[in-house]
Amino acid sequence: MRMPLLPRSVVLLAWSCLAFCSGLGLAGIIYFSGRVFDARDLVISDLVSPDDNPRGYAVGAAGIAMASLLLVPGVMRNHLRLRVADQRLAWAGTLLTGAGLTAALAIGVLAPMTHDYTFLHVQLAFAAFIGVCAGTTTHLAAARQRSWAVLGFESCVLLFLGYLYFHPRFFGNTGLVDSLAFLEWLLCANCAVLLWLACYAKPQ
């Protein structure tokens, strides 16, 4: 019995996650090659910084850029499938997600010219997370997949990101849970799950 083929958008998402994790994983290996490993130091901005990780930032930045590009066709396929249910929400979700992916791509492309936490870099990071989270949640709404659990949770995520934007000194970094690195990777996982849900969302 033949196994059913995965949707093309799911395959692209898998390749995107592989590029992202491989690039940043290798950048992390290089980053910690001369220091003691501490998970609190796995800040994505540091891994792709030419100042903090001069030998490994390029592969990490390439992973982010490649991951962003690989997601674009899948998002467009989701848009074409979901617009039959709600064209306005489908367009809104696609534009928001596209803005987020553009910001992520810019982070990767501009990495060689980024020194320290510049204003532009911080804005791009917030735009990437907010764009993908808000856009993909809107795609789910376009499919009439209005799960109160998902919408409620993502609303809390977006509100928390808004809070962090105005209170950037939130992180105490006394442990893993209150570190910037933990939140960044948690947000990346959240985006991946949302994108996966959108790939399987069926218009109702």
Secondary structure, 3 states (H helix, E strand, C coil): CCCCCCCHHHHHHHHHHHHHHHHHHHHHHHHCCCCCCCHHHCCHHHHCCCCCCCCCHHHHHHHHHHHHHHHHHHHHHHHHHHCCCCHHHHHHHHHHHHHHHHHHHHHHHHHHHCCCCCHHHHHHHHHHHHHHHHHHHHHHHHCCCCCHHHHHHHHHHHHHHHHHHHCHHHCCCCCCCCCHHHHHHHHHHHHHHHHHHHHHCCCC
